[in-house]
């Protein structure tokens, strides 16, 4: 998972370093991704947040807890954003992948386990 993030950042930096001229990003729009989407050519997405569905399977009315994860998929690979688990002391939340996350053109993104929508900001690459 960390390798994917590092690889994405490296590729993004490599793309910018090898363009031969300075470029900038211009705000395009804010989107909610609810199914498989691909970052269009000439665009960059900044993943800001993910909206959880349900209560991640935690039943706080009993002493039994179920471990759950909140997952998005980037280029078909699971990215675990958050993990919940419980014990007799209560419910614990563990953040696994920090947002924001930058995605270059051609990258696919979709909500997966316990995620309903992904909030992104789209930018246009301006030469």
Backbone bond lengths (Angstrom), bond angles and torsions (degrees), N, CA, C in turn:
res aa  C-N    CA-C-N  psi(-1)  N-CA   C-N-CA  omega(-1)  CA-C   N-CA-C  phi
1 X - - - 1.443 - - 1.527 109.93 -
2 X 1.346 116.35 -47.26 1.456 119.15 178.57 1.522 110.16 -64.94
3 X 1.333 116.45 -33.98 1.461 119.98 179.05 1.518 111.19 -62.33
4 X 1.344 116.96 -39.05 1.460 120.37 178.78 1.519 110.80 -63.00
5 X 1.326 116.87 -44.56 1.460 121.05 -179.34 1.524 109.78 -64.11
6 X 1.330 117.01 -46.33 1.465 120.72 180.00 1.522 110.11 -62.97
7 X 1.332 116.56 -42.72 1.458 121.27 179.80 1.532 110.73 -63.21
8 X 1.321 117.42 -42.43 1.462 121.82 179.07 1.524 110.38 -62.20
9 X 1.331 116.41 -45.09 1.462 120.21 179.55 1.528 109.90 -63.70
10 X 1.339 116.96 -43.57 1.458 120.76 179.27 1.522 111.14 -60.22
11 X 1.341 116.78 -47.26 1.461 120.06 -179.51 1.523 111.44 -63.35
12 X 1.320 115.90 -39.81 1.456 121.01 178.23 1.535 109.85 -62.06
13 X 1.344 116.81 -46.87 1.462 121.31 179.43 1.529 110.41 -64.70
14 X 1.328 117.31 -40.80 1.470 121.63 178.99 1.519 110.39 -61.62
15 X 1.344 116.86 -43.36 1.462 121.78 178.59 1.522 110.68 -58.07
16 X 1.328 116.12 -46.97 1.463 120.03 -178.14 1.519 111.46 -68.57
17 X 1.325 117.93 -37.14 1.461 121.23 -176.56 1.527 112.07 -71.91
18 X 1.327 118.09 -25.30 1.457 121.18 -174.61 1.521 114.56 -104.43
19 X 1.300 118.00 17.95 1.457 119.83 179.92 1.526 112.15 -83.50
20 X 1.329 117.64 -18.54 1.456 120.68 177.31 1.511 113.92 85.99
21 X 1.310 118.03 -15.55 1.461 120.65 177.08 1.521 108.92 -146.27
22 X 1.305 114.17 158.96 1.457 119.17 -179.33 1.527 110.18 -68.37
23 X 1.295 115.71 141.95 1.460 121.61 176.73 1.521 108.44 -130.23
24 X 1.313 115.12 163.22 1.454 119.89 176.19 1.521 108.65 -138.48
25 X 1.311 115.17 169.77 1.461 121.26 178.40 1.516 109.03 -109.93
26 X 1.328 115.64 135.65 1.454 121.51 177.65 1.521 108.13 -116.85
27 X 1.345 116.74 130.16 1.457 121.09 179.46 1.524 110.19 -54.32
28 X 1.330 115.82 135.18 1.456 120.96 178.23 1.526 110.92 -112.01
29 X 1.346 116.45 -59.71 1.471 119.84 -179.09 1.519 110.09 -169.05
30 X 1.328 115.28 168.88 1.461 123.41 173.28 1.520 107.08 -106.69
31 X 1.328 116.75 136.07 1.471 120.99 -176.60 1.525 110.77 -132.84
32 X 1.331 114.49 153.87 1.462 122.05 168.39 1.524 107.11 -112.98
33 X 1.316 116.88 114.98 1.459 122.19 -179.60 1.529 107.86 -89.60
34 X 1.345 115.91 122.27 1.466 120.93 -178.92 1.524 112.96 -116.89
35 X 1.340 116.75 -8.38 1.461 121.11 177.65 1.526 107.96 -149.22
36 X 1.320 117.04 -178.52 1.459 121.15 -177.14 1.531 110.82 -58.90
37 X 1.339 115.69 123.64 1.465 122.64 179.18 1.526 108.43 -133.12
38 X 1.324 116.37 153.58 1.459 122.30 176.60 1.520 108.81 -118.09
39 X 1.326 116.50 135.50 1.460 120.64 177.08 1.530 107.14 -65.70
40 X 1.343 117.93 121.39 1.466 120.73 -176.91 1.528 112.63 -66.92
41 X 1.328 115.77 158.66 1.463 121.69 175.71 1.523 109.22 -59.24
42 X 1.321 116.25 139.67 1.458 121.12 179.40 1.517 114.15 78.89
43 X 1.332 117.07 7.47 1.460 121.93 -179.10 1.528 110.12 -122.57
44 X 1.325 115.58 160.50 1.461 124.17 173.15 1.521 106.22 -135.87
45 X 1.342 116.80 137.32 1.469 120.72 178.15 1.518 109.73 -109.19
46 X 1.314 114.63 138.43 1.463 121.99 172.39 1.530 106.92 -109.88
47 X 1.318 117.22 109.89 1.465 121.78 178.76 1.524 107.01 -78.12
48 X 1.328 116.12 116.81 1.458 122.07 -175.81 1.526 113.26 -94.07
49 X 1.338 116.14 -46.12 1.465 119.14 -176.74 1.521 109.93 -161.10
50 X 1.318 114.49 168.74 1.465 121.22 177.11 1.517 108.07 -129.73
51 X 1.320 115.78 140.11 1.461 121.50 -177.91 1.522 109.58 -99.77
52 X 1.316 114.50 121.11 1.461 120.82 -176.92 1.523 111.40 -73.56
53 X 1.316 114.99 152.11 1.461 120.86 173.18 1.515 107.85 -108.89
54 X 1.313 116.28 138.38 1.470 120.67 176.91 1.511 112.75 64.23
55 X 1.319 115.28 -154.30 1.459 121.23 -177.13 1.527 112.01 -113.86
56 X 1.309 117.18 21.46 1.459 123.80 -179.54 1.521 112.45 58.68
57 X 1.326 117.30 26.85 1.455 120.58 174.35 1.508 115.18 76.11
58 X 1.324 118.44 9.61 1.453 121.21 -179.52 1.525 108.75 -87.04
59 X 1.304 116.83 123.42 1.458 122.24 177.00 1.519 107.47 -104.69
60 X 1.334 116.99 99.52 1.457 120.78 -175.48 1.519 112.67 -80.44
61 X 1.321 117.29 -4.52 1.455 120.36 179.89 1.522 113.36 -86.57
62 X 1.307 117.20 -4.10 1.461 121.13 179.55 1.519 109.48 -131.99
63 X 1.285 116.31 179.46 1.463 120.07 177.45 1.523 111.49 -95.48
64 X 1.339 116.99 4.94 1.463 119.34 177.27 1.525 108.96 -99.93
65 X 1.318 116.00 134.02 1.451 121.71 -177.90 1.508 109.36 -126.97
66 X 1.308 115.34 153.53 1.449 121.56 -179.81 1.524 108.19 -120.80
67 X 1.300 117.06 129.95 1.458 121.29 177.88 1.527 109.05 -74.94
68 X 1.321 116.59 132.55 1.459 121.98 -178.30 1.519 110.21 -137.06
69 X 1.323 116.30 160.73 1.458 122.41 176.54 1.520 109.42 -130.22
70 X 1.326 115.72 157.13 1.461 123.22 173.21 1.528 106.27 -115.28
71 X 1.351 116.45 115.29 1.461 121.33 -169.06 1.522 111.29 -126.33
72 X 1.343 115.53 136.99 1.462 121.95 166.72 1.527 106.80 -113.85
73 X 1.334 116.33 162.85 1.466 120.26 178.77 1.526 109.08 -117.97
74 X 1.338 115.89 126.89 1.459 122.98 177.50 1.522 106.79 -118.88
75 X 1.328 116.12 119.13 1.473 121.88 -175.91 1.531 111.43 51.13
76 X 1.330 116.11 39.22 1.457 121.47 176.76 1.510 115.15 80.65
77 X 1.316 117.96 -1.08 1.466 121.28 -179.14 1.528 109.91 -104.05
78 X 1.336 115.99 135.37 1.463 121.17 178.76 1.520 110.85 -68.50
79 X 1.339 115.43 131.64 1.460 122.65 173.28 1.526 106.16 -118.95
80 X 1.315 116.36 110.48 1.454 122.35 -176.99 1.523 108.91 -83.03
81 X 1.341 116.48 109.85 1.460 121.19 -177.97 1.525 112.22 -81.72
82 X 1.339 116.49 -37.60 1.454 120.24 -174.93 1.520 109.44 -152.21
83 X 1.306 114.90 149.95 1.458 121.95 -179.88 1.532 107.05 -131.26
84 X 1.307 117.16 132.50 1.465 120.38 176.75 1.515 108.97 -117.30
85 X 1.296 115.26 146.32 1.455 120.77 175.57 1.518 107.19 -153.47
86 X 1.290 116.05 160.01 1.449 119.55 -177.56 1.507 111.96 -138.18
87 X 1.323 113.79 159.92 1.459 121.16 173.92 1.519 106.81 -151.93
88 X 1.313 117.62 -167.59 1.465 120.22 -176.43 1.524 112.50 -66.07
89 X 1.327 118.27 -11.92 1.458 121.58 178.76 1.523 112.89 -91.68
90 X 1.322 116.94 -9.31 1.460 120.64 178.78 1.515 112.47 125.74
91 X 1.313 114.91 -169.98 1.453 122.03 -176.73 1.527 109.09 -90.41
92 X 1.323 116.24 136.60 1.459 122.72 178.26 1.522 108.55 -116.17
93 X 1.319 116.04 139.91 1.463 121.52 176.09 1.516 108.17 -116.85
94 X 1.319 116.61 135.06 1.455 121.65 179.57 1.522 108.51 -126.41
95 X 1.326 116.12 117.91 1.463 120.92 176.52 1.525 107.86 -79.57
96 X 1.341 116.43 127.54 1.459 120.59 -176.17 1.517 113.25 -106.10
97 X 1.310 117.82 -38.59 1.465 122.08 179.79 1.517 108.00 -124.44
98 X 1.298 116.17 123.20 1.463 120.82 -179.44 1.523 110.76 -80.46
99 X 1.310 115.00 140.17 1.449 122.18 173.83 1.522 107.31 -108.50
100 X 1.326 120.36 152.80 1.457 126.90 12.91 1.525 112.58 -79.84
101 X 1.333 113.44 164.77 1.457 122.84 177.94 1.529 106.53 -132.61
102 X 1.330 117.02 130.86 1.466 121.96 -179.57 1.518 109.88 -95.97
103 X 1.334 116.83 134.79 1.461 122.09 179.89 1.526 110.03 -124.23
104 X 1.333 118.11 124.26 1.459 121.11 178.91 1.524 112.32 -79.31
105 X 1.318 116.42 169.38 1.473 122.95 178.32 1.520 110.21 -54.13
106 X 1.335 115.42 141.00 1.457 121.75 178.78 1.516 114.60 91.24
107 X 1.320 118.25 -10.72 1.462 122.42 179.78 1.527 109.28 -78.80
108 X 1.331 117.26 138.80 1.466 120.63 175.68 1.521 109.76 -97.23
109 X 1.327 114.86 150.05 1.462 122.22 -178.59 1.511 108.40 -144.76
110 X 1.334 115.95 138.07 1.463 120.12 174.93 1.521 110.26 -156.60
111 X 1.352 116.30 150.34 1.459 119.44 173.06 1.522 109.24 -71.15
112 X 1.325 116.29 150.83 1.457 120.44 177.43 1.522 108.75 -134.51
113 X 1.301 117.90 -132.58 1.456 123.66 -173.23 1.531 112.30 -56.52
114 X 1.334 116.13 122.44 1.466 124.71 175.50 1.529 114.78 61.00
115 X 1.330 117.82 18.40 1.464 122.08 176.54 1.525 107.81 -118.15
116 X 1.325 116.69 127.45 1.457 120.98 179.15 1.518 112.47 -94.16
117 X 1.346 116.16 -43.29 1.459 121.44 -177.24 1.527 109.05 -143.88
118 X 1.326 114.64 151.52 1.461 121.38 175.77 1.522 107.50 -119.08
119 X 1.318 116.86 125.67 1.457 122.37 -179.59 1.529 109.44 -90.28
120 X 1.332 115.33 123.04 1.463 119.57 179.91 1.525 110.23 -130.33
121 X 1.332 114.59 157.23 1.460 122.26 169.93 1.517 105.73 -114.44
122 X 1.335 115.85 128.21 1.455 120.86 179.76 1.531 109.74 -100.28
123 X 1.330 114.66 135.06 1.463 121.22 177.19 1.519 108.98 -120.99
124 X 1.320 116.01 148.57 1.458 122.80 173.46 1.520 108.05 -98.34
125 X 1.340 116.26 133.80 1.457 121.55 177.20 1.535 107.63 -78.49
126 X 1.328 116.33 120.51 1.462 121.89 -178.04 1.526 108.63 -111.23
127 X 1.358 117.47 122.44 1.479 119.88 -179.78 1.520 112.06 -67.29
